[in-house]
């Protein structure tokens, strides 16, 4: 009898503690002023898995959470190459959200070939004589990165300051087995991981990953886009399984702004004092007008998200989107449907099948609804399409690390560039049209079970 009473008290106590945790979690969500969609999603999750969902919420549910351990706000400064007047409506809305205006006289080279990307990367490493700073989400230990690391070791021996910043979750294998960096570290190069996974949970925001790709050489030349560092993205030869992706190379004011982003990320990851980025060499580098836009927990507000919503509503001619993962929130989703109803040419260019089953399930319901509205689905049949870019009328193109999903747009540390020059827009146009040649234009029929799974994933969409 005594044991029965004791067991009952323990179970009752656990139940009470669990209910208190659920109540406190709900209060925390309300305090954060989450969107109704996100709030409902978490509430449904708590109904299905009440106690596990509380743990998961505090691991991955946090977003912009300022405290003593948070990353400092990122404010990009201009070195004087900023346009004195607003170039267009996109520039205007970004400026009104605290983003530095368009920089002029940049050079720009679009790189869509994996071999060309590798050759450019290796060439810039070889030419660097002062510093090399690299930030990536994925760094695989393979034959391609071995060549890159060997080249970096050689540059360190020549007195070049080499820093490599890697996201610990995106590169979890090499995070736990760091032998590949032994020679580079012994030579004097620095390798650090963003938000190490082995930190205590209360000191870490595991949900907020650094998805930025920034490759800087002497702080004068930049490579950026969607390519990580592995043989899936680039290499000395073209392999059958290599993914379709994009980099761009630029020099000028835009490079200085990317350097500021890297320095802020590096200071947070290392705990070192923030180093001021070196000004790029002056003069005219080209005729490209570029606006650099970081997004994530270190940016006040959601300038990128707001700019996309505003621009989609304002579009008159076309909105072409290239993205590997498509799980939009309701506002962006509705904006695309309204644009189509207005007669805008809306195209979603995405892999027929991506490398993530959950992402494919998560996107399918949205894509079927887009197709019902008459929006063109371009399901690329080639290798995995990992590039991220948008064409907005004949006015702008956006290239960078951002996928069209909640995680990229509202959670991760990301960076994109808006380019407003006609030659760049035409080049991106031609590149996108290349995907339309080898593509299908209809979603495959789904079984009833598949349909249920797809629709159920909409409940989890805000967390994908």
Backbone torsions as a table, in degrees:
resi	resn	phi	psi	omega
1	UNK	NA	-42.0	-179.9
2	UNK	-61.8	-44.1	-179.6
3	UNK	-65.4	-36.1	179.7
4	UNK	-63.7	-44.0	179.4
5	UNK	-64.2	-42.6	-179.3
6	UNK	-63.4	-44.3	178.9
7	UNK	-62.8	-39.6	179.9
8	UNK	-64.8	-41.3	178.8
9	UNK	-64.0	-40.6	179.5
10	UNK	-64.2	-46.5	179.2
11	UNK	-62.6	-41.1	178.7
12	UNK	-64.2	-41.0	178.8
13	UNK	-64.5	-43.4	177.5
14	UNK	-61.1	-41.5	179.5
15	UNK	-61.9	-45.1	-179.6
16	UNK	-63.2	-45.3	179.0
17	UNK	-60.9	-42.7	179.1
18	UNK	-61.7	-42.0	179.5
19	UNK	-66.3	-37.3	177.4
20	UNK	-64.0	-42.5	178.8
21	UNK	-62.9	-42.3	177.7
22	UNK	-61.9	-41.3	179.7
23	UNK	-65.7	-44.0	179.4
24	UNK	-64.7	-36.9	177.8
25	UNK	-64.3	-43.0	177.6
26	UNK	-62.0	-42.5	177.5
27	UNK	-60.9	-40.6	179.0
28	UNK	-62.9	-42.0	178.6
29	UNK	-63.8	-41.9	178.9
30	UNK	-67.1	-36.8	178.7
31	UNK	-63.9	-33.4	-179.1
32	UNK	-77.1	-7.3	-177.8
33	UNK	54.9	51.1	178.4
34	UNK	-68.2	158.6	176.9
35	UNK	-67.3	152.5	178.5
36	UNK	-55.4	-38.2	-179.5
37	UNK	-62.7	-46.5	179.8
38	UNK	-65.1	-42.6	-178.6
39	UNK	-62.5	-46.1	-179.8
40	UNK	-64.3	-39.2	179.3
41	UNK	-59.6	-46.5	-179.9
42	UNK	-68.2	-37.6	179.2
43	UNK	-63.4	-42.1	177.8
44	UNK	-65.0	-38.4	177.9
45	UNK	-62.7	-37.7	179.7
46	UNK	-71.0	-27.3	175.8
47	UNK	-70.3	-42.0	-177.5
48	UNK	-72.9	-47.7	-178.3
49	UNK	-131.1	78.0	-168.2
50	UNK	-58.0	-46.8	-173.2
51	UNK	-88.7	-38.3	176.5
52	UNK	-62.7	-36.8	-178.2
53	UNK	-64.9	-32.5	177.8
54	UNK	-65.0	-45.9	177.2
55	UNK	-60.7	-44.9	-179.0
56	UNK	-64.5	-36.6	-179.6
57	UNK	-60.4	-45.0	-177.4
58	UNK	-78.6	-11.6	173.2
59	UNK	-87.0	-45.1	-173.7
60	UNK	-123.6	0.0	-175.0
61	UNK	-88.5	-11.8	-177.9
62	UNK	-77.5	152.2	-178.6
63	UNK	-129.4	-101.9	177.6
64	UNK	-90.2	98.0	-172.9
65	UNK	-123.0	86.2	-178.7
66	UNK	-71.7	126.5	170.0
67	UNK	-155.6	-172.8	-173.9
68	UNK	-64.8	-20.0	-178.7
69	UNK	-100.7	-2.3	-176.1
70	UNK	-75.6	160.4	176.5
71	UNK	-70.6	136.9	-178.9
72	UNK	-66.1	153.6	-179.9
73	UNK	-62.4	139.8	-178.2
74	UNK	-98.3	120.1	177.8
75	UNK	-124.2	113.4	-176.9
76	UNK	-82.9	130.2	179.2
77	UNK	-104.1	154.8	175.6
78	UNK	-99.4	146.2	177.1
79	UNK	-93.8	5.3	179.7
80	UNK	118.0	-4.1	-178.8
81	UNK	-92.0	14.1	-177.2
82	UNK	-81.0	140.5	177.4
83	UNK	-64.5	136.8	-177.6
84	UNK	-73.0	-23.2	-178.8
85	UNK	-123.5	159.6	177.9
86	UNK	-68.0	131.6	-178.8
87	UNK	-77.1	-40.3	179.7
88	UNK	-160.6	-173.7	-176.1
89	UNK	-66.4	-32.1	178.9
90	UNK	-65.0	-48.0	176.8
91	UNK	-56.2	-41.1	-178.2
92	UNK	-63.6	-47.5	-177.7
93	UNK	-68.8	-32.5	177.7
94	UNK	-69.4	-40.9	177.3
95	UNK	-62.3	-40.5	-178.9
96	UNK	-67.9	-16.2	176.5
97	UNK	-101.1	16.8	173.8
98	UNK	87.4	9.2	179.5
99	UNK	-89.4	138.8	178.6
100	UNK	-60.3	142.9	-176.7
101	UNK	-69.2	-179.1	-176.6
102	UNK	-62.0	135.0	172.8
103	UNK	-98.2	140.1	-175.0
104	UNK	-106.2	165.6	171.6
105	UNK	63.7	33.4	172.7
106	UNK	-88.2	154.3	167.5
107	UNK	-87.5	160.2	179.9
108	UNK	-155.0	130.7	175.0
109	UNK	-134.7	121.9	177.6
110	UNK	-86.1	130.3	-177.8
111	UNK	-122.9	110.9	-177.5
112	UNK	-114.5	-1.5	-179.6
113	UNK	-103.7	132.6	-175.2
114	UNK	-65.2	-36.4	178.7
115	UNK	-69.6	-44.2	177.1
116	UNK	-60.8	-38.7	178.5
117	UNK	-62.7	-44.9	179.3
118	UNK	-64.1	-46.2	-179.0
119	UNK	-62.3	-40.4	177.9
120	UNK	-65.4	-43.8	178.4
121	UNK	-58.8	-49.2	-178.0
122	UNK	-66.6	-36.7	179.0
123	UNK	-65.1	-42.9	179.4
124	UNK	-68.0	-35.7	175.3
125	UNK	-61.7	-45.5	-178.3
126	UNK	-65.0	-34.7	-177.3
127	UNK	-78.8	-20.8	-176.3
128	UNK	-64.5	135.7	178.7
129	UNK	-127.4	1.2	179.2
130	UNK	-125.6	-54.4	-174.4
131	UNK	-152.1	150.9	172.2
132	UNK	-134.9	123.8	-179.4
133	UNK	-127.5	122.0	-175.1
134	UNK	-128.2	133.5	177.0
135	UNK	-130.9	128.5	-177.4
136	UNK	-146.3	155.6	176.8
137	UNK	-84.1	-44.5	-180.0
138	UNK	-114.2	128.2	172.5
139	UNK	-132.8	107.6	-179.3
140	UNK	-95.8	148.2	174.7
141	UNK	-88.4	93.5	-178.7
142	UNK	-144.2	-173.9	-174.7
143	UNK	-64.1	-35.0	-179.0
144	UNK	-70.1	-48.3	-179.6
145	UNK	-68.9	-25.0	174.6
146	UNK	-62.9	-41.5	176.9
147	UNK	-64.7	-39.7	178.3
148	UNK	-64.8	-44.9	-179.9
149	UNK	-64.9	-39.7	177.4
150	UNK	-60.8	-41.2	178.8
151	UNK	-66.5	-37.4	178.7
152	UNK	-67.6	-39.8	176.7
153	UNK	-59.6	-43.1	178.7
154	UNK	-62.5	-40.2	-179.8
155	UNK	-68.4	-36.7	176.5
156	UNK	-61.4	-41.7	179.7
157	UNK	-64.3	-19.2	177.8
158	UNK	-93.6	4.6	177.0
159	UNK	94.3	9.4	178.7
160	UNK	-82.5	135.1	179.1
161	UNK	-81.9	114.1	-175.4
162	UNK	-113.2	127.8	176.0
163	UNK	-131.0	135.4	178.6
164	UNK	-128.6	123.7	-179.9
165	UNK	-115.5	125.5	-173.4
166	UNK	-129.1	138.3	175.5
167	UNK	-74.2	129.6	-173.1
168	UNK	-70.3	-32.6	179.5
169	UNK	-79.1	-43.4	178.3
170	UNK	-62.7	-27.1	-179.8
171	UNK	-124.3	48.1	-171.8
172	UNK	-62.6	-31.9	-178.9
173	UNK	-64.5	-49.4	-178.4
174	UNK	-75.9	-18.7	174.0
175	UNK	-67.0	-42.3	-179.8
176	UNK	-80.9	-23.3	179.9
177	UNK	-128.2	87.9	-170.2
178	UNK	-95.6	19.0	-179.1
179	UNK	-59.6	-27.4	-179.0
180	UNK	-61.7	-22.1	-177.1
181	UNK	-96.5	3.6	-174.3
182	UNK	-57.6	-49.7	-178.0
183	UNK	-64.8	-40.9	-179.4
184	UNK	-64.2	-44.1	179.3
185	UNK	-66.7	-40.7	178.6
186	UNK	-63.5	-32.9	179.3
187	UNK	-74.3	-18.6	-179.4
188	UNK	117.4	0.5	176.2
189	UNK	-75.2	156.4	-178.5
190	UNK	-112.2	131.7	176.1
191	UNK	-128.7	122.1	-179.6
192	UNK	-130.0	156.9	-179.9
193	UNK	-115.2	135.3	-179.8
194	UNK	-79.0	125.7	-178.5
195	UNK	47.7	71.3	-179.4
196	UNK	-52.4	138.7	-175.6
197	UNK	-69.2	-22.6	-176.1
198	UNK	-87.2	5.3	171.9
199	UNK	-65.9	155.4	173.8
200	UNK	-63.7	143.2	-175.1
201	UNK	-53.5	-38.2	-176.3
202	UNK	-71.6	-10.7	178.0
203	UNK	-102.9	4.6	-171.7
204	UNK	-131.8	146.1	171.6
205	UNK	-112.4	85.5	-173.4
206	UNK	-64.1	-21.5	-178.0
207	UNK	-78.1	-17.7	-172.1
208	UNK	-106.6	95.5	-173.8
209	UNK	-102.1	153.0	177.1
210	UNK	-88.9	101.7	-175.9
211	UNK	-99.1	6.4	-177.4
212	UNK	-73.2	145.4	173.2
213	UNK	-119.5	109.3	-176.7
214	UNK	-133.9	120.1	179.6
215	UNK	-126.1	107.3	-173.3
216	UNK	-112.4	139.0	-178.8
217	UNK	-129.5	115.0	-177.1
218	UNK	57.1	18.8	-178.8
219	UNK	55.4	21.5	176.9
220	UNK	-115.7	-29.4	-176.6
221	UNK	-121.2	136.4	-178.2
222	UNK	-124.9	138.8	164.0
223	UNK	-116.8	133.4	177.9
224	UNK	-155.1	172.7	-178.9
225	UNK	144.4	-131.4	-177.5
226	UNK	-111.3	-8.6	-173.6
227	UNK	-78.0	126.5	169.1
228	UNK	-87.2	-173.9	-179.0
229	UNK	-106.1	97.1	173.3
230	UNK	-171.1	169.1	-178.2
231	UNK	-71.2	-6.8	174.5
232	UNK	-72.2	-25.3	-171.5
233	UNK	-106.2	-36.2	-175.1
234	UNK	-154.3	161.3	179.9
235	UNK	175.4	168.0	-177.3
236	UNK	-69.4	-20.2	176.0
237	UNK	-134.1	157.9	179.3
238	UNK	-84.5	121.7	178.6
239	UNK	-106.5	152.4	-175.0
240	UNK	-58.3	-35.1	-175.7
241	UNK	-90.9	6.1	-177.3
242	UNK	-68.3	139.8	-176.0
243	UNK	-78.7	155.5	172.5
244	UNK	-84.7	123.0	-179.0
245	UNK	-153.1	-176.4	-174.1
246	UNK	-145.0	143.3	166.9
247	UNK	-126.9	160.5	167.2
248	UNK	-133.7	150.9	179.5
249	UNK	-114.9	133.4	-179.5
250	UNK	-145.7	153.1	172.1
251	UNK	-133.5	146.8	-179.3
252	UNK	127.6	-158.9	-177.8
253	UNK	-57.8	-36.6	-179.6
254	UNK	-59.2	-36.7	179.1
255	UNK	-63.6	-41.8	177.8
256	UNK	-60.0	-38.9	-179.6
257	UNK	-70.3	-38.6	174.6
258	UNK	-64.5	-36.7	179.1
259	UNK	-62.3	-36.4	177.1
260	UNK	-64.5	-38.7	177.9
261	UNK	-63.4	-45.3	179.5
262	UNK	-60.6	-45.3	-177.2
263	UNK	-62.1	-38.7	178.5
264	UNK	-65.8	-43.2	178.2
265	UNK	-64.3	-41.6	-178.5
266	UNK	-65.5	-42.8	179.8
267	UNK	-61.9	-40.4	179.7
268	UNK	-67.8	-42.5	-176.4
269	UNK	-69.8	-31.9	-174.6
270	UNK	-100.7	-19.8	-174.2
271	UNK	79.2	6.3	179.6
272	UNK	-80.5	158.2	175.4
273	UNK	-59.3	147.0	-179.3
274	UNK	-65.7	123.0	177.1
275	UNK	-90.4	136.4	177.9
276	UNK	-77.9	129.4	179.1
277	UNK	-64.5	142.8	178.8
278	UNK	-74.9	140.7	177.1
279	UNK	-66.2	140.5	177.4
280	UNK	-74.5	160.5	178.4
281	UNK	-63.9	138.3	-176.5
282	UNK	-72.3	-172.4	178.1
283	UNK	95.3	178.2	-178.4
284	UNK	-89.7	120.7	178.1
285	UNK	-99.5	-22.8	-179.5
286	UNK	176.6	-164.0	-177.5
287	UNK	-116.1	18.2	-176.7
288	UNK	-84.7	128.7	173.4
289	UNK	-96.1	116.0	-172.7
290	UNK	-128.5	138.4	175.6
291	UNK	-120.8	118.7	-176.6
292	UNK	-88.8	129.5	-175.0
293	UNK	-133.6	99.8	171.0
294	UNK	-79.7	153.9	174.2
295	UNK	-143.0	160.1	179.8
296	UNK	136.3	-170.0	-177.2
297	UNK	-64.2	-18.9	-179.3
298	UNK	-92.3	7.1	177.7
299	UNK	-114.9	128.5	178.3
300	UNK	-67.3	130.3	-179.4
301	UNK	74.8	-165.2	-178.3
302	UNK	-132.8	69.1	-174.0
303	UNK	-61.3	-42.4	-178.6
304	UNK	-64.4	-48.4	-179.3
305	UNK	-59.2	-45.9	179.8
306	UNK	-63.5	-41.0	-179.5
307	UNK	-64.1	-41.0	179.5
308	UNK	-65.1	-46.7	179.6
309	UNK	-59.8	-47.2	-178.4
310	UNK	-62.8	-43.0	-177.0
311	UNK	-70.0	-37.4	177.5
312	UNK	-63.3	-42.5	178.1
313	UNK	-65.1	-32.6	-176.2
314	UNK	-87.7	-9.3	-175.2
315	UNK	-60.4	142.0	-179.0
316	UNK	-116.6	-25.2	-172.8
317	UNK	-118.3	-55.0	-174.6
318	UNK	-156.0	153.7	169.3
319	UNK	-138.3	105.0	177.9
320	UNK	-108.3	125.4	-176.0
321	UNK	-119.9	126.7	170.6
322	UNK	-110.0	120.0	180.0
323	UNK	-155.5	141.4	177.1
324	UNK	-76.9	-27.5	-176.4
325	UNK	-129.5	131.2	-175.6
326	UNK	-132.1	96.8	176.3
327	UNK	-136.2	77.8	-173.0
328	UNK	-77.1	160.2	170.5
329	UNK	-82.5	173.1	-172.0
330	UNK	-64.6	-35.6	-178.2
331	UNK	-65.8	-46.0	-179.9
332	UNK	-68.4	-39.8	179.8
333	UNK	-61.8	-45.3	179.4
334	UNK	-66.0	-37.5	179.3
335	UNK	-61.2	-40.0	178.8
336	UNK	-65.7	-41.5	-179.8
337	UNK	-66.7	-39.5	178.3
338	UNK	-65.1	-40.8	178.8
339	UNK	-58.4	-42.6	178.9
340	UNK	-64.3	-41.0	178.9
341	UNK	-63.0	-26.4	178.1
342	UNK	-81.9	-4.2	179.8
343	UNK	97.0	9.0	178.8
344	UNK	-75.7	140.7	176.6
345	UNK	-77.3	101.5	-178.7
346	UNK	-105.9	122.4	178.6
347	UNK	-127.0	134.7	172.8
348	UNK	-112.5	111.7	-178.6
349	UNK	-104.3	115.2	-171.4
350	UNK	-150.1	157.7	179.1
351	UNK	-63.8	144.2	176.7
352	UNK	-58.0	-42.4	174.4
353	UNK	-136.9	123.2	-179.5
354	UNK	-86.4	-174.1	179.3
355	UNK	-87.9	4.4	-178.1
356	UNK	-131.0	113.1	-178.6
357	UNK	-61.5	-41.6	-179.0
358	UNK	-62.7	-40.9	178.3
359	UNK	-64.2	-39.2	178.7
360	UNK	-65.6	-41.1	176.0
361	UNK	-64.5	-40.7	-178.4
362	UNK	-65.5	-32.0	-176.6
363	UNK	-86.6	-25.8	-167.0
364	UNK	-59.8	-42.9	-179.7
365	UNK	-61.9	-41.9	178.9
366	UNK	-65.3	-42.4	-177.1
367	UNK	-67.5	-37.2	176.8
368	UNK	-63.4	-38.1	179.4
369	UNK	-69.6	-36.8	175.7
370	UNK	-61.9	-43.6	-179.5
371	UNK	-62.1	-37.9	178.2
372	UNK	-63.6	-26.8	177.9
373	UNK	-85.2	-3.1	179.7
374	UNK	93.5	5.0	178.3
375	UNK	-74.1	137.7	-177.1
376	UNK	-76.0	123.8	171.8
377	UNK	-100.4	122.5	177.6
378	UNK	-110.5	101.2	-175.2
379	UNK	-97.0	99.3	-173.6
380	UNK	-66.2	132.2	-175.1
381	UNK	-94.3	-7.1	-176.9
382	UNK	-79.1	-155.0	177.9
383	UNK	-67.0	169.2	-176.2
384	UNK	-49.8	123.6	178.8
385	UNK	-91.8	108.3	-174.3
386	UNK	-108.9	-2.7	-176.7
387	UNK	-70.2	154.7	177.7
388	UNK	-131.9	117.1	179.9
389	UNK	-159.5	156.1	177.9
390	UNK	-138.9	138.3	169.9
391	UNK	-107.3	127.6	-176.9
392	UNK	-119.1	103.2	-173.6
393	UNK	51.9	-142.2	172.5
394	UNK	-106.4	21.7	-169.3
395	UNK	-100.1	-34.0	-172.2
396	UNK	-160.7	158.0	167.9
397	UNK	-133.4	144.9	179.0
398	UNK	-116.8	129.5	178.8
399	UNK	-133.9	137.6	177.9
400	UNK	172.1	-144.9	-173.7
401	UNK	-104.4	1.1	-170.1
402	UNK	-88.3	123.3	169.0
403	UNK	-84.8	161.5	177.6
404	UNK	-91.1	73.0	174.7
405	UNK	-149.4	167.8	-176.0
406	UNK	-62.0	-37.3	-176.7
407	UNK	-63.0	-46.4	-179.2
408	UNK	-71.3	-44.6	-173.4
409	UNK	-75.8	-27.9	-170.8
410	UNK	-127.7	-6.8	-176.2
411	UNK	-122.5	-57.0	-172.3
412	UNK	-68.8	159.8	166.5
413	UNK	-78.1	118.9	-175.3
414	UNK	-134.0	170.0	172.5
415	UNK	-154.2	137.0	176.0
416	UNK	-133.1	166.2	171.2
417	UNK	-124.7	133.1	169.3
418	UNK	-95.0	125.9	176.4
419	UNK	-111.9	134.9	-173.6
420	UNK	-115.7	10.2	-177.5
421	UNK	-89.3	139.4	-174.6
422	UNK	-60.8	-40.4	-178.0
423	UNK	-63.5	-38.9	179.6
424	UNK	-68.5	-43.5	179.7
425	UNK	-60.3	-42.5	178.8
426	UNK	-65.5	-37.6	179.8
427	UNK	-67.1	-42.0	177.5
428	UNK	-66.8	-37.1	176.0
429	UNK	-56.4	-50.0	-178.8
430	UNK	-63.7	-39.4	178.7
431	UNK	-63.3	-44.3	179.3
432	UNK	-65.0	-39.6	-179.7
433	UNK	-63.4	-25.6	176.9
434	UNK	-62.2	-31.3	179.1
435	UNK	-73.4	-23.2	-176.5
436	UNK	-75.5	-16.0	-178.8
437	UNK	-72.4	-43.7	-178.3
438	UNK	-108.1	72.1	-173.7
439	UNK	-150.8	160.7	169.8
440	UNK	-110.0	157.7	-171.4
441	UNK	-123.1	13.8	177.7
442	UNK	-138.6	140.9	174.2
443	UNK	-68.5	139.6	175.7
444	UNK	-65.2	148.9	178.0
445	UNK	-61.0	144.8	-178.0
446	UNK	-116.1	143.1	174.9
447	UNK	-70.6	168.5	179.3
448	UNK	-62.1	-39.8	178.8
449	UNK	-64.6	-42.1	178.0
450	UNK	-62.2	-42.9	179.7
451	UNK	-60.5	-42.8	178.6
452	UNK	-61.9	-43.8	179.8
453	UNK	-63.3	-42.0	179.6
454	UNK	-63.1	-45.6	-178.9
455	UNK	-69.0	-34.9	176.8
456	UNK	-63.2	-35.6	-178.7
457	UNK	-65.0	-19.4	176.7
458	UNK	-65.2	-27.9	176.6
459	UNK	-64.7	-37.3	-177.5
460	UNK	-90.5	-1.7	-174.3
461	UNK	-52.4	-42.3	-179.3
462	UNK	-62.3	-17.9	-179.0
463	UNK	-98.4	-7.8	-176.7
464	UNK	-78.4	NA	NA
